[in-house]
Amino acid sequence: RKAAGDANFRASHAQCRLLWSRCAASLAALRAVLLPSRRRFHARVERCNDTLSGCVGPAAAEYHERLALEAGKGEEEFNARFHGQLSHALFLLCVGGILTFRYVAVSALAEVGCWLLLASVELLPRLAALAQFSPVAAATASVWETAAGKAAVEWYEAVVFNPVADMDNLLLPLAASLLAVCTARYCRRCAR
């Protein structure tokens, strides 16, 4: 009877360990994404819950507790980095827009719009931090806590991760396509 219980315990651990390794790899991959998304994080945790539903027996409670701890730790870590990564991505988008609208697809109005967006995202929080004598990091995070910032984050989340497509998977092909179109346009312009 004890041997059967030990065999059940070992089999349960083996099954749960296999399922957990898949889940842990999926959660670890979230740390390397180019476009962070809370929706993607929650979807991966839900997928891990579904994966671990096959984890039954004496080891199930331990592995479900591991998932809960990992999800909580991941949520805290993700939220700490999210606004910083979002600010950095918006900065790169503004600079890319400025360069694109100055040299590739010449449009003074679009270039000015990118400059204004860059100024509003980068300079205004720092000026507000100086006026309030508060740390710059807190002011930068507060930009995303305003009504407009929250709306921008919701729009970003809807575009980056939705039921139709995950932009993290499409980012490189879209960037390569855009570069090819811009290069072809530049070459056509130079040939004239």
N, C-alpha and C positions, 0 to 999 in steps of 0.2 A: 504494500500500500504506500509506503514512504517512497519507494522507487518510482511509482507512477506519479506521485505528487512532484518529485524532483524533475522527472521528465517533462511534466506539464509546465513547470516553472521555467526550465531551460528552453522549451519550445516557444513559450510565450515571450521570453526575453529575446530570443533569436528573431522572431517575427517582428516584435516591436522595434528592435535595434535596426533592422532592415528598413522599416517604414520611417523611423526617425532619421536615418542617414539621408534619405531622399528629401525629407522635410527640412532638415538642417541645411542641406546644400541649397535648397530653394531660398531659404531665408538669408543665408550668407551671400547669395548672389545679389540681393537687394542693396548691399553695401557698395557694389561696384557699378550701379546704374548711372548713366549720364544725366537722365532726367528724373529726379526723385518725385515720387507720387505717394500720397497717403492712401489713395484708393488702391494702388498696386500693392502696398504693404498689407492692407486689410484683406485684399483678395488672396494674397499668398498665405496669410494666416488661416483664412477660411479653407483654402485648399489643403493646408496641413491638417486642419481639423478633420476634413474628409479623408485624407490619407491615413491618419491615425485611427479612424473608425475601424480599420482592420486589425488594430492592436487590441487584443482581448486577453483575458486571463489575469494571472497574478501581477504581471508587469504593466498592465494597462494604466493603472493609477499613476505610477511613477512617470511614465512617458507623457501622459496628458498633463501632469503637473509641470514637466519640463517645458512643454509647449506653452503653457500659460506664463511661466517665468520668462521664457525667451521672447514671447510676444510682448510682455510688459517692458522688459529691458530694451527690446528693439524699438518699441514705441517711444520710449524716453530718448533714446539715442537718435532716432530718426527726427523727432520733433526738435531736438537741439540743433541738428544740422540743416533742417529743411529750409528755414528762412534764409540762412547764409548762402546755401546753394542756389536758392531762387534768386537772391539779389545778385549773385555772381553771374548766373545765366542771363538775367535781364541786362546786366552791364555788358556782357559779351554780345548780346543781341543788339543793343544800342550802338555799340562801336561797329559791329558788322553792318548795321543799317547805315550808319554815317559813311563808312567807306564804300558801301555798295551804291548808295544814292549820290555820292560825290564822283566816283570814278567809273562805275559800270553802267548803271541805269540812271543817268543823270536826271535828278529831280530835286530842285532846290527846296520845294515845299516839304517833301518827304525827309530830306536831310535835316531841315530845321525841326521837324517833328521828332526825329531821333535825338537831336541835341536837347530839345526841351524835355523829352522823357528821361534822358540821361541826367540832366540837371535836377529834375524833380526826384529821381530815385537816389541819386548819389549825394547831391549837395544839400538839399533841403533838410534831410534828417540830421546831417552833421551841423548845420547852422542851428537847428532846433536844439541839438545837444549842447552846443556852446551857450545858447541863450538860457537853458535850464541847468547848466553845469552838471549834466548827467552823462554817464558813459555813452560812447558812440554806439556800442553794440546794442544797448537797450533802445536807443533811438532808431537804429536800423530795423530792429525787430518790430518796433511800434508802427513803422510804415505799413507793415502787413496786417496790423491789428485794426487799422482804420476801416471804415465801410468800403471805401474804394479798394483798399488793399485786400480785404476779404473777398470782394467781388472778383478781383484779379486772380486771386488764388483759386477760387472756384472755377473760373474760366480756364485757367491753366490746367487744373486737375481734369476737367472735362475733355480738354484737347489731348493731354498727355496719356491718360489711361482711361479708356472707355470700352464698352462691350464690342465695338467694331475693331479697334486697333490699339496697339500699344506703341506709342511713338518712340520708345526707347529702342524697339526693334527696327523701326522705319527711319530713324534719324540719319544713319550713315548713307543708306541708299538715296534719301531725299537730298542730303548735302552733296553727294556725288552728282546727282542729276542737276541740281542747281549750278554747281561748278561747271558741268559740261555745257549747259545752256548759256551761262555767262561767257565761257571761253569761246563758244561758237559765235555768239553775238559780237564779241570783241574782234575775233578774226574776220568776220564779215565786214565790220566797220573799218578795220585796217586795210582790207582788200580794195575798198572803194577809192 
